[in-house]
């Protein structure tokens, strides 16, 4: 039985209309770290996108499915134990989710996700 975590630790969250800001910690025991660079574990970009989709769906009521990615940028590596602020903003008129993982002035990753319509 695999007991490794698949999601972040949510330390704090704030919501204001169609925007949500979460303080997250990347757990050291994530299921994604083994084999993803054993000498220097890195949180995969696909996981960062999946977390943004899942967290936005649960908090903002957006679709958890993406059909296209725009302006996707991975600028810094997210590693075990890192604490970051994830900002999520839904543009309902355009069907897009804007996300950014940051800490202070440093941006780890960001982008826009074109969402599948909710069924």
N, C-alpha and C positions, 0 to 999 in steps of 0.2 A: 504494500500500500504506500503510495507516494504522499507524504505529508508536507511537502514543500509548498510554500506560498506561491500564488500566481498574481497577486495584486499588491499595490503599495499599502503602506501604513498611512492612514489619513490622520494627521495630527490636529488639523483645524480646517474649518471651511466657512466661507461666507458667500451668500447669494444676494444679488441685486438685480432683479428683473431677469433678463436673458443672459446674465453673466454670473459665473461662479468662480471663486478663487479658493484653491485648496493648498494647504501646506502638507507636503508628502515626504515620507522617508522611504528610500529604496531598501527593502529588507535584504540582509546578507544571505538569507536562506531561500531566495527565489528559485523556482524550478527552472528558470531560463539561464542561470549562471553556469551550471556544470556543462562543460563542452563548448561554451561560448567564450573562448579564450581562457583556458585554465590558469595561465600565469597572471592574467590581469582581467578579471571578469568585467563585462560590459553589458548594460541593459540594451537588448536589441531595439533598433528603431521601430520594427513592426510591433513590438510590445508597447512602446511609448504611444504609438498611434491607437492601438487597441485600448489602452488605459484611458486615453482621452475620450474615445467613443463610448466606452462603458460608463465612465464617471459622468459624462454629460447626459447620457440617456437616463441614468438614475436620478440626476439632480435637476436637469432642465427639460426632461421629457422629449428629448430629440431621438431620432432613429439611432440604433446602435450599429447600423450598417452604412458603410461608405462605398460609393461607386466610382469616385475619382479623388485624387489628391492634387492639391495646387500649392505652389510655393513652399514645398516641403524642404526644410533645412535642418541638418543635424550638425551643430557647431562645436559641441563639447560632449565628452563621454560621460554618461551616467553610470556610476559604479556603486557597489554595495555600501550602504550606510549614508549615501548622499541625501541631503535634505534640499528640496526644491519647492518652488511655488508654481503650481499649474493654474494658468488662467484659461478658462473656457468661455467662449461667447458664441451664442447661436444667432445666426442671421436667418430668421424664419422666412423672410420674403424671398431670399435667394437659396434657401435650403442648404446653408453652409455652416460648419462648425469651425471656428477659429480657435487654435490652441497654442500655448507657449509654456514651455518648462523653463523657469528662470530661477536664479538666486542672485539677489542684488542686481548689479549691472550685467551679469553674465547670462547669456541665453544658451541653454543646452540644445533645445530644438523648438521648432515652431512650424506652423502650416495652416492651410485651410483644407477642410474635408467636405467634399460635396456628398451630401447624405442621400441614401435611398429614402423614398417616401415611407412613412410609417404605415404598416398594413392595417 
